[in-house]
Amino acid sequence: MVVEGKSNPYCPQTFHGNSAEGEEEEEEKEEEEKEEKEEREEKEEEKEGKKEEEKDEEEEKEKEEKEEKEEEKEEKKEEKDEEEEKDEKEEEEEEEKEEKEEKEEKGEEKKKKKKKNKNKKSLLLSFMRLFCSFQLNKKIRGFIATSTRLWVKTLQILDAALITSPGFSAIRADV
């Protein structure tokens, strides 16, 4: 049944006296609902955007902290490497000093040995000259020369025996 002037929003068959006004009201309500939905969606998007920004900021902070920690680790490693290099240099310098001191000691020992050897040779030569310089007859001079040669050879043999002895061989190896 249709009643004029009254409208029932739940019954589409009713006759609206002001049908244009009812449609406009419905359209306005729909528009308002759409606007409200849009506003809600915008608010939700803003909230999500804020949450994403906060997450991004937190991630950036975490990255920065990680980078700082890595930099600190690298700095510590560099410091350790520098300390190790310094220690190695100091050890090398100490070794070089010790080697120089050993070389100097060996050089002094060599000089002393050379002087002793020169002294021995010069003594032998002077001894031979002394005996050969005498104006003795040939037999005596020959006897003295052969005896001195034998004496020189025995000294050389003794010298060689000393050189080959274990205590003397270490010194001889340095020469």
C-alpha positions as CSV (number, residue, x, y, z in Angstrom):
1,M,0.0,0.0,0.0
2,V,1.2,3.4,-0.9
3,V,0.7,6.4,1.3
4,E,1.3,9.8,0.0
5,G,3.7,12.1,1.8
6,K,5.2,9.4,4.0
7,S,8.3,7.6,3.2
8,N,9.6,4.4,4.6
9,P,13.3,4.1,4.0
10,Y,13.1,0.4,4.4
11,C,10.5,-0.1,1.8
12,P,11.4,0.9,-1.7
13,Q,7.9,0.6,-3.0
14,T,6.6,3.5,-0.9
15,F,5.9,6.7,-2.6
16,H,7.9,9.6,-1.4
17,G,6.3,12.9,-1.6
18,N,9.7,14.5,-1.8
19,S,11.6,11.9,-3.5
20,A,14.3,14.2,-4.7
21,E,15.0,15.3,-1.2
22,G,15.2,11.8,0.0
23,E,17.7,10.8,-2.7
24,E,19.8,13.9,-2.0
25,E,19.8,13.0,1.7
26,E,20.8,9.5,0.9
27,E,23.5,10.7,-1.5
28,E,24.8,13.1,1.2
29,K,24.9,10.3,3.7
30,E,26.7,8.1,1.3
31,E,29.2,10.9,0.6
32,E,29.6,11.5,4.3
33,E,30.2,7.8,4.9
34,K,32.7,7.8,2.0
35,E,34.5,10.9,3.4
36,E,34.6,9.3,6.8
37,K,36.0,6.1,5.3
38,E,38.5,8.1,3.4
39,E,39.5,10.0,6.6
40,R,39.8,6.8,8.5
41,E,41.9,5.3,5.7
42,E,44.1,8.4,5.6
43,K,44.5,8.3,9.4
44,E,45.4,4.6,9.2
45,E,47.8,5.3,6.4
46,E,49.3,8.2,8.5
47,K,49.7,5.8,11.4
48,E,51.2,3.2,9.3
49,G,53.5,5.8,7.7
50,K,54.5,7.0,11.2
51,K,55.1,3.4,12.2
52,E,57.2,2.8,9.1
53,E,59.2,6.0,9.7
54,E,59.8,4.9,13.3
55,K,60.9,1.5,12.1
56,D,63.2,3.1,9.5
57,E,64.6,5.4,12.2
58,E,65.2,2.4,14.5
59,E,66.8,0.5,11.7
60,E,69.1,3.4,10.9
61,K,70.0,3.8,14.5
62,E,70.8,0.1,14.7
63,K,72.9,0.3,11.5
64,E,74.7,3.4,12.9
65,E,75.4,1.5,16.2
66,K,76.7,-1.5,14.3
67,E,78.9,0.7,12.2
68,E,80.2,2.4,15.3
69,K,81.0,-1.0,16.9
70,E,82.7,-2.2,13.7
71,E,84.8,1.0,13.6
72,E,85.7,0.6,17.2
73,K,86.7,-3.0,16.5
74,E,88.8,-1.9,13.5
75,E,90.4,0.8,15.6
76,K,91.3,-1.7,18.3
77,K,92.7,-4.1,15.7
78,E,94.8,-1.3,14.2
79,E,96.1,-0.3,17.6
80,K,97.0,-4.0,18.3
81,D,98.7,-4.2,14.9
82,E,100.6,-1.0,15.6
83,E,101.7,-2.3,19.0
84,E,102.8,-5.6,17.5
85,E,104.7,-3.8,14.8
86,K,106.4,-1.7,17.5
87,D,107.3,-4.8,19.5
88,E,108.6,-6.5,16.3
89,K,110.7,-3.4,15.5
90,E,112.1,-3.3,19.0
91,E,113.0,-7.0,18.9
92,E,114.7,-6.6,15.5
93,E,116.6,-3.6,16.8
94,E,117.7,-5.6,19.9
95,E,118.7,-8.5,17.6
96,E,120.7,-6.2,15.4
97,K,122.4,-4.6,18.4
98,E,123.3,-8.1,19.7
99,E,124.6,-9.1,16.3
100,K,126.7,-6.0,16.1
101,E,128.1,-6.6,19.6
102,E,128.9,-10.2,18.6
103,K,130.6,-9.1,15.4
104,E,132.7,-6.6,17.3
105,E,133.7,-9.2,19.8
106,K,134.6,-11.6,17.0
107,G,136.5,-8.9,15.3
108,E,138.5,-8.2,18.5
109,E,139.1,-11.9,18.9
110,K,140.3,-12.2,15.3
111,K,142.7,-9.3,15.8
112,K,144.1,-10.9,18.9
113,K,144.6,-14.2,17.1
114,K,146.2,-12.5,14.2
115,K,148.6,-10.7,16.5
116,K,149.4,-14.0,18.3
117,N,150.0,-15.7,15.0
118,K,152.2,-12.8,13.7
119,N,154.1,-12.9,17.0
120,K,154.7,-16.7,16.6
121,K,155.8,-16.3,13.0
122,S,158.0,-13.4,13.7
123,L,159.6,-15.3,16.6
124,L,160.3,-18.3,14.4
125,L,161.7,-16.2,11.7
126,S,163.9,-14.2,14.0
127,F,165.1,-17.4,15.6
128,M,166.0,-18.9,12.2
129,R,167.8,-15.7,11.2
130,L,169.7,-15.6,14.4
131,F,171.0,-19.1,13.9
132,C,171.6,-18.7,10.2
133,S,173.4,-15.4,10.6
134,F,176.2,-16.8,12.7
135,Q,179.4,-17.3,10.8
136,L,179.6,-21.0,11.5
137,N,180.9,-23.5,9.1
138,K,178.5,-25.1,6.7
139,K,177.9,-28.3,8.7
140,I,176.9,-26.5,11.8
141,R,174.7,-24.1,9.9
142,G,173.2,-27.0,8.1
143,F,172.6,-28.9,11.3
144,I,171.0,-25.8,12.9
145,A,168.9,-25.1,9.9
146,T,167.6,-28.7,9.7
147,S,167.0,-28.7,13.4
148,T,165.1,-25.4,13.2
149,R,163.1,-26.7,10.3
150,L,162.2,-29.8,12.3
151,W,161.4,-27.6,15.2
152,V,159.2,-25.4,13.0
153,K,157.4,-28.5,11.6
154,T,156.8,-29.9,15.1
155,L,155.4,-26.5,16.1
156,Q,153.1,-26.6,13.1
157,I,152.0,-30.1,14.0
158,L,151.3,-29.1,17.5
159,D,149.5,-26.0,16.3
160,A,147.4,-28.2,14.0
161,A,146.7,-30.6,16.8
162,L,145.5,-27.7,19.0
163,I,143.4,-26.3,16.2
164,T,141.6,-29.6,15.7
165,S,140.9,-30.0,19.4
166,P,137.2,-29.5,20.3
167,G,137.7,-26.5,22.5
168,F,139.9,-24.8,19.9
169,S,137.7,-25.6,16.9
170,A,134.9,-23.3,18.1
171,I,137.3,-20.4,18.1
172,R,138.8,-21.5,14.8
173,A,135.4,-21.6,13.2
174,D,135.0,-17.9,14.0
175,V,138.2,-17.0,12.3
